[in-house]
Every structure is written in C-alpha cells, then in structure tokens.
Amino acid sequence: MDDCRQQTPLFTFGVIADIQYADMDDGYNYSLTRRRYYRSSLQLLRNARKSWSESAVKPAFILQLGDVIDGFNKPRDASERALDTVLREFSSCPAEVHHVWGNHEFYNFSRSALLRSKLNSAAHADRSPNAAPGGSDIYAYRFSPFPGFTFVVLDAYDVSLLGREKSCEQYINAMNLIKLYNKNEDLNCPPAFGSPTSRFTMFNGGFSKDQLDWLDSVLSSADEKQERVTIVSHVPVHPDCTDNVCLAWNFDELLAVIRSHSSVVCYMAGHAHDGGYCRDEDTGVHHLTVDGVIETPPDSNAFATVSVYRDRMVLKGCGSIRDRVFLFPGSQNDSN
C-alpha cells in the first residue's frame, strides 16, 4: 500500500451502485428490516460527483453498477422524470459513465426502451469486431481505458422475466427455468430463503449461452495479450461475496468461464446493498459487491475511487465502503 502512495496510478475510475432515486419519502426494504433513503440518494450521488471532480487525478471513467432509479417511480408515472434527474447529475461528472442495468431499470423500462435510452453506454465500447455480442439485444460490451487493461460490462438480466414481452421466447424460457425451483405464486418470494435455490426469484436473472460464449472469446483474446480484465455487472456471481438470494441464476456457469482463463483480476457488482467481498481460492480473482447508496444514511456516503497500477488496484472507499487492495493474481499474497 505504501508503494502505491508513492506512485502515480496508470489510471483511476469511480464506482457507485444502487442509487435507486425516487422523489418520495423514506421507506423500507421488502422485509422491512432496512431503511431506504429514496430522495436523499440524489445528494449522495452529488457528493460522489463532487469528489471525483475535485480529485487531483481525474478518473478516466465512472462505473454505475445498476439500479439508478427505483421501481417505485413506475406506478407514480415518474420514471422518465427520475431518470432525467439522475442523468443530469452524471452529465456533470468529469469522465464518461458506463451504465450497468439492474432489476430496477427493468421495473421502469422495457429492454427495447433501455437500448434506446441514455442508459445504453455501449457507444463507449472498443472499436473492434468483437467488442459486443453480435446480432442480439444483449447489453454487453468491452472497453479498454489503458493499454493492457480491459473492462467487460455484462448483462445479468439477459435470461430474465424482466423487461421482455411475455409472449417472447426468452420470457417463456426464463419462466420455465425459474419454475423448476420456485413454486411460489409471487416469484419475488424466494423458494427457500438462505438455501442455494433462493436465488431463483424474479429480481435476479442470468447469462445466456450466447453471452457466455462471447465472454469466453473476449477472455481468450485477453489471455493471449496478457491483459488484466475486470468484469462488471449488476448481480454478484460468487457465493462468498453475497447472500444466496442475491446471486445470479447461473452464477456457476459464469464462474466456470472466469476460472478457465488467466486474464480476469476482478468482478464487481451491486444488487446486495450491504456489500461484500471475497477472493476466489482457486484463481485469486477478487469479487466485490459494492454497498448500495439507497440504504446509506444521508449523513454518510457510498462510493469509491479505484487507482490502477501494474500489479494491483487500490480501492479508496468513502462512507460505508471500506478501503481495499486487490493484488492481481500472480502477485504476492493479498492484504485486505
């Protein structure tokens, strides 16, 4: 850590997750155990923007890890207004913003609408033939902010009941899958809370074979070039960095792809508002679940700035997010 303080990073980037803004009074989560600060979340975004703007080393980009506005906006006919309010704040950021889609994006908008919206940041993808999955509505792409480093945005609701017409093949296939494990009338209710199958709820989703095949090809290319790859999505994929109820449906398949390559150094997600972290014992890949803004009190914060070096990433958290050092696989033992 001391060495990093004496060095200039190759680049830095900002991270923020689960803002879930709505112009409404505070409420609670679905189990009524945690307070949610819908209106105040906008001020915490402003605090993050101000910090990034005033930083001596300006971030190269910002990662917004999904759930940028809350689902409560939809029945209030406030989805567009809420999104415009949040995007206005992001437009003042000192760098481009890469948006990830979460379940609350799909509570407010269809997939086709999101693809047409300003939350589609695929325009920032690399200008290469394999920068995004071809010929589909999968929201995934890669970008390279610095030579030797690649970031991959994945679509955790590619296989999902959210955002698609009920008559389409993808919806029918997702329904058939979730009903193998979840027999509840309300599919937002976990089949058995805390069990491995509790992830099969409507607020989670998964990754299609097409997307996994595309990721596999991206990572194969990165392996050959000896690049460092960070994958970002909304839903966590490692059982040791979140509760079972917040895992992606086919997290094991995505983990298998990651474990078959040497280039991945980190996987970042949101979704689970109290955050989490683990380092994969087999690969040394870091799995970070970023604390959610929505359940952070107005007198605190929930954002981070990551400084990237040749052999590590150093995360400086603000408020509820703790500092961490992510040594890249092959480096000396991690210290977190």
C-alpha positions as CSV (number, residue, x, y, z in Angstrom):
1,M,0.0,0.0,0.0
2,D,2.8,2.4,0.8
3,D,4.4,1.8,-2.5
4,C,1.2,2.7,-4.3
5,R,1.0,6.0,-2.4
6,Q,4.4,7.0,-3.8
7,Q,3.5,6.0,-7.4
8,T,1.3,7.7,-9.9
9,P,-1.5,5.3,-11.0
10,L,-1.8,4.3,-14.6
11,F,-5.5,5.5,-14.4
12,T,-8.3,5.8,-11.9
13,F,-12.0,5.2,-12.0
14,G,-15.1,5.8,-9.9
15,V,-17.6,3.3,-8.7
16,I,-21.2,3.7,-7.4
17,A,-24.1,1.3,-7.1
18,D,-27.8,1.1,-6.4
19,I,-28.7,4.8,-6.2
20,Q,-32.4,3.9,-6.7
21,Y,-33.5,7.6,-6.7
22,A,-37.2,8.5,-6.3
23,D,-38.7,11.8,-5.3
24,M,-40.5,10.3,-2.3
25,D,-40.2,10.0,1.4
26,D,-38.0,7.3,3.1
27,G,-39.3,3.7,3.2
28,Y,-38.0,0.2,3.9
29,N,-36.8,-2.8,2.0
30,Y,-39.2,-5.7,1.2
31,S,-38.6,-7.4,4.5
32,L,-39.0,-4.1,6.4
33,T,-35.6,-4.5,8.0
34,R,-33.6,-1.7,6.4
35,R,-34.4,1.9,5.8
36,R,-34.2,3.3,2.2
37,Y,-33.5,6.9,1.6
38,Y,-35.1,7.5,-1.8
39,R,-34.9,11.3,-2.1
40,S,-31.5,11.6,-0.2
41,S,-29.8,9.2,-2.6
42,L,-29.5,12.1,-5.1
43,Q,-27.4,14.1,-2.7
44,L,-25.1,11.2,-2.1
45,L,-24.6,10.9,-5.9
46,R,-23.8,14.7,-5.9
47,N,-21.2,14.1,-3.2
48,A,-19.6,11.4,-5.3
49,R,-19.6,13.6,-8.4
50,K,-18.0,16.5,-6.4
51,S,-15.3,14.2,-5.0
52,W,-14.4,12.9,-8.5
53,S,-14.4,16.3,-10.0
54,E,-12.2,17.8,-7.3
55,S,-9.7,14.8,-7.3
56,A,-6.1,15.7,-8.2
57,V,-6.1,12.7,-10.5
58,K,-9.3,12.8,-12.5
59,P,-11.0,9.4,-13.1
60,A,-10.8,8.0,-16.6
61,F,-14.4,6.8,-16.3
62,I,-17.2,6.1,-13.8
63,L,-18.9,2.7,-13.3
64,Q,-22.6,2.9,-12.4
65,L,-23.4,-0.6,-11.3
66,G,-27.2,-0.6,-11.8
67,D,-30.5,0.3,-10.2
68,V,-30.0,4.0,-10.9
69,I,-33.7,4.8,-10.1
70,D,-36.2,2.9,-8.0
71,G,-39.1,0.8,-9.2
72,F,-41.5,2.9,-7.2
73,N,-41.2,5.5,-10.0
74,K,-43.1,3.4,-12.4
75,P,-46.6,3.4,-10.7
76,R,-46.1,7.1,-10.0
77,D,-45.6,7.7,-13.7
78,A,-42.3,9.3,-12.8
79,S,-39.7,7.0,-14.5
80,E,-38.6,9.4,-17.2
81,R,-38.5,12.4,-14.8
82,A,-36.5,10.5,-12.2
83,L,-34.1,9.2,-14.8
84,D,-33.6,12.7,-16.3
85,T,-32.8,14.0,-12.8
86,V,-30.1,11.4,-12.1
87,L,-28.6,11.6,-15.6
88,R,-28.3,15.3,-15.2
89,E,-26.0,14.7,-12.2
90,F,-24.0,12.2,-14.1
91,S,-23.6,14.6,-17.0
92,S,-21.6,16.8,-14.8
93,C,-19.1,14.0,-13.9
94,P,-15.5,14.7,-15.1
95,A,-15.5,11.5,-17.2
96,E,-17.6,9.2,-19.3
97,V,-20.1,6.9,-17.4
98,H,-20.5,3.2,-18.1
99,H,-24.0,2.2,-17.0
100,V,-24.9,-1.3,-15.9
101,W,-28.5,-2.4,-15.9
102,G,-30.2,-3.8,-12.8
103,N,-33.6,-5.1,-11.9
104,H,-34.9,-1.6,-11.1
105,E,-34.1,-0.4,-14.7
106,F,-36.4,-3.1,-15.9
107,Y,-39.1,-2.3,-13.4
108,N,-39.2,1.1,-15.1
109,F,-38.5,0.4,-18.7
110,S,-38.6,-2.4,-21.3
111,R,-35.4,-3.8,-22.7
112,S,-36.1,-2.2,-26.1
113,A,-36.6,1.2,-24.4
114,L,-33.4,0.9,-22.4
115,L,-31.5,0.1,-25.6
116,R,-32.7,3.4,-27.0
117,S,-32.0,5.3,-23.8
118,K,-29.1,7.2,-22.4
119,L,-28.5,4.3,-20.0
120,N,-27.1,2.4,-23.1
121,S,-23.4,3.3,-22.8
122,A,-22.3,0.8,-25.4
123,A,-21.1,3.7,-27.6
124,H,-18.1,3.7,-25.3
125,A,-17.2,0.2,-26.4
126,D,-13.9,-0.6,-28.1
127,R,-13.9,-0.1,-31.9
128,S,-13.2,-3.7,-32.6
129,P,-15.2,-6.5,-34.3
130,N,-15.8,-8.5,-31.1
131,A,-16.5,-5.5,-28.8
132,A,-20.1,-6.6,-28.2
133,P,-22.2,-9.8,-28.8
134,G,-23.3,-9.6,-32.4
135,G,-26.9,-9.6,-33.7
136,S,-28.8,-9.6,-30.4
137,D,-30.3,-7.4,-27.8
138,I,-27.8,-8.5,-25.1
139,Y,-26.5,-5.4,-23.3
140,A,-22.8,-6.3,-23.0
141,Y,-19.6,-4.8,-24.3
142,R,-15.9,-4.3,-23.6
143,F,-13.7,-1.3,-23.4
144,S,-10.0,-0.6,-22.8
145,P,-9.2,2.6,-20.8
146,F,-5.5,2.0,-20.9
147,P,-3.2,-0.4,-22.8
148,G,-3.1,-3.8,-21.2
149,F,-6.4,-3.4,-19.3
150,T,-9.9,-4.4,-20.4
151,F,-13.2,-3.9,-18.7
152,V,-16.3,-6.0,-19.7
153,V,-19.9,-4.9,-19.0
154,L,-22.2,-7.9,-18.7
155,D,-26.0,-8.2,-18.9
156,A,-27.2,-10.1,-15.8
157,Y,-30.8,-10.0,-17.0
158,D,-30.2,-11.5,-20.4
159,V,-32.1,-14.5,-19.1
160,S,-34.9,-13.0,-17.1
161,L,-38.6,-12.3,-16.7
162,L,-37.9,-8.6,-16.6
163,G,-38.1,-6.2,-19.5
164,R,-39.4,-8.6,-22.1
165,E,-42.8,-9.3,-23.6
166,K,-44.5,-12.3,-22.0
167,S,-45.1,-13.9,-25.4
168,C,-41.4,-13.9,-26.5
169,E,-39.2,-17.0,-26.4
170,Q,-36.7,-15.5,-23.9
171,Y,-39.5,-14.8,-21.4
172,I,-41.0,-18.3,-21.8
173,N,-37.7,-20.0,-21.4
174,A,-36.9,-17.9,-18.3
175,M,-40.3,-18.7,-16.8
176,N,-39.7,-22.4,-17.4
177,L,-36.4,-22.2,-15.6
178,I,-37.5,-20.3,-12.6
179,K,-40.5,-22.5,-12.0
180,L,-38.2,-25.5,-11.7
181,Y,-37.1,-24.1,-8.4
182,N,-39.6,-21.5,-7.3
183,K,-43.2,-22.8,-6.7
184,N,-44.4,-19.6,-5.0
185,E,-47.3,-17.6,-6.5
186,D,-45.2,-14.5,-6.0
187,L,-42.0,-15.2,-7.9
188,N,-40.3,-12.3,-6.0
189,C,-40.5,-14.5,-2.9
190,P,-37.5,-16.9,-2.6
191,P,-38.4,-20.6,-2.8
192,A,-36.4,-21.3,0.4
193,F,-34.7,-18.3,2.0
194,G,-31.0,-18.9,2.6
195,S,-30.8,-22.1,0.6
196,P,-28.8,-22.4,-2.7
197,T,-32.1,-22.2,-4.7
198,S,-33.2,-19.0,-3.1
199,R,-31.6,-17.1,-6.0
200,F,-34.4,-18.2,-8.3
201,T,-36.5,-15.1,-7.8
202,M,-37.9,-12.6,-10.3
203,F,-35.5,-9.8,-9.1
204,N,-32.5,-11.9,-10.2
205,G,-31.5,-13.1,-13.7
206,G,-28.8,-14.9,-15.6
207,F,-26.5,-15.0,-18.6
208,S,-27.4,-16.7,-21.8
209,K,-25.1,-19.2,-23.6
210,D,-24.6,-16.6,-26.4
211,Q,-23.3,-14.1,-23.8
212,L,-21.1,-16.6,-22.0
213,D,-19.6,-17.7,-25.4
214,W,-18.9,-14.1,-26.3
215,L,-17.3,-13.5,-22.9
216,D,-15.2,-16.7,-23.3
217,S,-13.9,-15.4,-26.7
218,V,-13.1,-11.9,-25.1
219,L,-11.2,-13.5,-22.3
220,S,-9.3,-15.9,-24.7
221,S,-8.1,-12.8,-26.6
222,A,-7.1,-11.1,-23.3
223,D,-5.2,-14.2,-22.2
224,E,-3.2,-14.2,-25.4
225,K,-2.4,-10.5,-25.0
226,Q,-1.7,-10.9,-21.2
227,E,-4.2,-8.2,-20.4
228,R,-5.8,-7.6,-17.0
229,V,-9.6,-7.9,-17.2
230,T,-12.2,-6.5,-14.8
231,I,-15.8,-7.7,-15.3
232,V,-18.7,-5.6,-14.1
233,S,-22.4,-6.5,-13.9
234,H,-25.3,-5.8,-11.5
235,V,-25.7,-9.3,-9.9
236,P,-22.9,-11.0,-7.9
237,V,-21.7,-14.4,-9.0
238,H,-19.6,-15.7,-6.1
239,P,-21.5,-17.3,-3.2
240,D,-18.9,-16.0,-0.7
241,C,-19.4,-12.3,-1.6
242,T,-23.2,-12.1,-1.1
243,D,-26.2,-13.9,0.2
244,N,-27.6,-16.8,-1.9
245,V,-30.8,-14.7,-2.5
246,C,-28.8,-12.1,-4.5
247,L,-26.8,-14.5,-6.7
248,A,-27.2,-14.7,-10.5
249,W,-29.3,-17.7,-11.6
250,N,-26.4,-19.5,-13.4
251,F,-23.6,-17.9,-11.4
252,D,-21.7,-21.3,-11.5
253,E,-21.6,-21.2,-15.3
254,L,-20.1,-17.7,-15.3
255,L,-17.6,-18.6,-12.6
256,A,-16.6,-21.6,-14.8
257,V,-15.8,-19.3,-17.7
258,I,-13.8,-16.9,-15.4
259,R,-11.9,-19.8,-13.9
260,S,-10.9,-21.2,-17.3
261,H,-8.9,-18.0,-18.1
262,S,-5.9,-16.3,-16.6
263,S,-6.7,-12.7,-17.5
264,V,-9.6,-11.9,-15.1
265,V,-8.5,-10.0,-12.0
266,C,-11.8,-8.7,-10.6
267,Y,-15.6,-9.0,-10.8
268,M,-17.6,-6.0,-9.5
269,A,-21.4,-5.9,-8.8
270,G,-24.1,-4.2,-6.8
271,H,-27.6,-5.5,-6.0
272,A,-26.8,-6.6,-2.4
273,H,-27.0,-3.3,-0.6
274,D,-24.8,-4.2,2.4
275,G,-21.9,-5.1,0.1
276,G,-19.5,-8.0,0.3
277,Y,-16.1,-9.3,-0.8
278,C,-14.2,-12.5,-1.3
279,R,-11.1,-13.7,-3.2
280,D,-11.6,-16.9,-5.2
281,E,-9.4,-19.5,-3.7
282,D,-8.7,-21.2,-7.0
283,T,-7.9,-18.3,-9.2
284,G,-7.1,-15.3,-6.9
285,V,-9.9,-13.3,-8.7
286,H,-11.4,-10.6,-6.4
287,H,-15.2,-10.5,-6.2
288,L,-16.5,-7.2,-4.9
289,T,-20.2,-6.3,-4.1
290,V,-20.4,-2.6,-3.7
291,D,-22.6,-1.1,-0.9
292,G,-25.8,0.5,-2.2
293,V,-26.4,4.2,-2.0
294,I,-30.2,3.7,-1.4
295,E,-29.7,2.2,2.2
296,T,-26.9,4.6,3.2
297,P,-28.0,7.4,5.6
298,P,-27.9,11.0,4.3
299,D,-25.1,11.9,6.7
300,S,-22.8,9.2,5.1
301,N,-21.6,8.2,1.7
302,A,-21.3,5.1,-0.5
303,F,-18.9,5.5,-3.4
304,A,-15.3,4.6,-4.2
305,T,-12.4,5.6,-6.4
306,V,-10.1,2.9,-7.7
307,S,-6.4,3.6,-8.6
308,V,-4.9,1.0,-11.0
309,Y,-1.3,0.1,-11.0
310,R,0.7,-2.6,-12.9
311,D,0.2,-5.2,-10.2
312,R,-2.8,-4.1,-8.2
313,M,-5.9,-2.0,-7.9
314,V,-6.3,0.2,-4.8
315,L,-9.9,1.0,-3.8
316,K,-10.4,4.1,-1.6
317,G,-13.9,3.9,-0.2
318,C,-16.0,6.8,1.1
319,G,-18.6,6.3,3.9
320,S,-19.8,2.8,4.1
321,I,-17.4,1.4,1.6
322,R,-14.1,0.2,3.1
323,D,-10.6,0.6,1.6
324,R,-9.2,-2.5,-0.2
325,V,-6.1,-3.6,-2.1
326,F,-6.7,-6.0,-4.9
327,L,-3.4,-7.6,-5.8
328,F,-3.5,-9.2,-9.2
329,P,-3.2,-13.0,-9.5
330,G,0.4,-13.9,-9.6
331,S,1.4,-11.1,-7.2
332,Q,2.4,-11.7,-3.5
333,N,-0.3,-12.5,-1.0
334,D,-3.2,-10.1,-0.9
335,S,-3.8,-7.8,2.1
336,N,-7.4,-6.7,2.7
